[in-house]
């Protein structure tokens, strides 16, 4: 397997483990549904980014790259679940509501557009990433472009609130967490431009990766820092009050 498949497998295993660990609390009604759904979508999407797993699943579905369409659906769903979760984590219920309201129509439309463009393409064999078809099938480039439309809108709703949320951050870990996520979602806003440029010049098909991979790195690093921040806050809350030093009475 190539390095990207190994990296995806490691991350997929981590999200799958998180799914299992959080499931009992969710069943008891004390878990975070949005966070669990985010892990579910990430887990499925990442497992389908592991080439042997992708080829196995796609073979079961007819070897016409339906696994790619499923992974695209999962990515869009992750932006809904994660977007709502991140908005709530910074105390912006209004932003979470806007994401839900937009998604009520925006997500089904985006998924329908992806499906139409996917079935319009002539994908005669399994190829993870569909790179074999990009030079000959314009519908494949349009299909890949459609993946980033819904995430771009959700990203645009999160950038400013995340930047604003850095101001009251007393500790540096949550500050950098929100700052990195804001940078990552800023990349997400402009991600569709990569495939638009590719439509004009197929030699620039690498441009989307230059935008998307830094975006993923920034958001994932920000989320890890947010998790570390939550652990540190929990530990501070559990610490006993400092012992009072009694003065000796002469």
N, C-alpha and C positions, 0 to 999 in steps of 0.2 A: 504493500500500500504506500501511496505517496504521503508526504508529511501532513498535508491538509486533512487527509482521511484519518491519520493517527490523532491529530489535534481534535478533530470533530468527535472521534470515538471517546477520547478522554472527557471532553466536555459533556457529551451525551450521557456517559456513565455517571457523571456528577449530578446532572439534572435528574436522571432516573433514580438515583439514590435519594435525592432531595424529595422527589415525588413520594417514594415509599415511606420516608421518615415523617413527612407532613400529613400523610393520609389518615392515620389514627385520630389526630387532632381535628381534622376536617370532618371525619365521621361523627365525632363527638359534638360538633358544632362550634368548636373553639378555634378552628383554623382560619387562615386567610384564603378565601376562595380565589380571589384575583391572582394572588401569588402562586397558588397551586396550579391554576390554569396557565399562567405564564411558563412555569416549569414544564407542564405537559406539552405545550406547543413547542418550546425550545427543545425538549427531549426528542420529539418526533422529527422535527426539522433537522436536528443535528445527526440523528441516526441515519437519516436519508442522505446526509452529506458524507457518509462513510461508503466508499465505492462498492465494496462487496455486499454490504447491506442494501444499498440502492439497487444494484443489479439483481439481487435475490428478490426483493419486493417487486421490482418492476417486471421480472419474469413471471411472477404470480399474476400480475395485472395485464399480461399480454405483450410485454416488451415493446411498448409504444410510448414510454416515458411518462406514464400516468403518475409514477412516483414523484416526478419533478413537479407536476401540478399540485399534488398533495402537499409537498414541501412548501410551495409558494403560498398555498392557502394557510398553512401553519404559520409562516412568517407574518402574514397580514394579521392573523388572529393574535399572535404574540404582541404586536404593536397595540392592539386594543387592550388586552389584559395588562401588559406592562405599563402602557400609557396611563391607564386608570390607576394602577397601583402606585406609580411614581408620583402622580398628581396628588393622591391621597397622602402619601408619605411626607410631602412638603406642606401639607395642610391646605391644599388648593382644591376644595370640593367643587368649586365653580369650574375649574379646568377639567376635572374628572367628568362633570356633567356635560361639558361641551364635547368631550371626546365621545361619550356615550351617545349623545344626540346626533353628532355627525356620523357615527358608526352605524346607527340604525338604518341609514340609507347608503352611506358611503362604502361600507364594507361589502354588502351584497352586490353593489354595482361593480366594485373593483374585482370581486371574485368572478362575477359573470363575464366581465371583460377579459380576464385572464383565460377563462374557459373557452370563450369564443376564439381568441387568438391562438390558443393551444391547439384546438381541433382544426383550425384553418391551416396549420403547418403540416408538412409532410414528414412525419417523424417515423421512419420505417424500422428503426432498431434502437435499443437502449444506449443512451450516452449521457452520463451524468454531467450536468451543466449545459448540455446541448451545444457545446462548442463546435461539434462537427457540422452543425446545420446553420451556423450564424452567417457564413459567407454566401450561402446560396438561398436562404429563406429569410426574406425581410420580415415575414410574420413572426419568426422566432425572435428577432431583435425587438419587435413591437411587444411581443409576449413578455420578454424579459424586462422591457421598459414598464409594462403595466404592473409588474411586481412592486415597483417603488412609488407608485402614485399615492396609494392610501397611506403607507408609512410616511411619505413626505408631508402630508397634511397633519397627521398626528404629531410628527416631529415639530412642525411649525407651532403647534399649540403648546409645546412643552419648553421650548428654548427660553423664552422670556421669563416664565415663572421660575425656572431653575436658576437663571441668573439672579433674579430678585431674591430667591431663597438663600443665596450665598451671603447676603449682607448681614443677617442676624446670626450667622454661624460663629459661635465663640471658639470652638475647637477647629484645628486645621484639617482633621480627617474628613468631617462632614463638608467642610468648605470645598476641598478638592474633589470630593465625591460629586457634589452638585455641579461644580465647574466643568469637570470632565464629561459628565452626562450632557451638559448644555452644549459643549463642543461637539460631542458625538452626534447629537440630534441636529445640530447645525449642518453637519455633513449630510445627514439624512434628508434635509430639506432640498439640497441641491443634487442628490443622487440621481434623479431622473435625467439630469442634463448629460450624464455619461453616455446613456444609450441614445439620446437625441443626437449627440455628436457622432456616435457610431453610425447612425443612419446616413449621415452626410459623408463619412469617411470610415470605411470598414477597417482601415489600418489602425484606428484609434480605439479598438475594442477593449484595450487595457485600461482605458480611462475610468470606467466604472469601478474597477477593482481599487484604483488609487483613492477613490472617494469612500467606497463601502468598507474596506478593511480597517482604515483608521477610525471610521465611525464605530464599527463593532468593538475595536480595542478600547476606545474611550468610554463607551457606554458600559461594557463589561467591567472595566477597571473601576469606573464610578460605582457600579453596583456592588463590587467586592468591597470597596472602601465604605460604602453605606452599611454593608453587613458587619464589617469590623467596627464601625462607629456604634452600631446598635449593641454589639457585644461589650464594648468599652463602657457605654452608658449603663447597661445592665449591671456590669461589675461595679461601677461607681455607686449605683443605687444600693447594692448589697453590702458595701463597706460599712462597718460600724462607725459611729461617731468617734472622732479622736478623743483619746483619754484626756481628762482635765487634769492639769498639774496643780496639785494643792500646795499652797504656800505654807511653810512652817510658821507656826505662831510662837514667837519668842516669849 
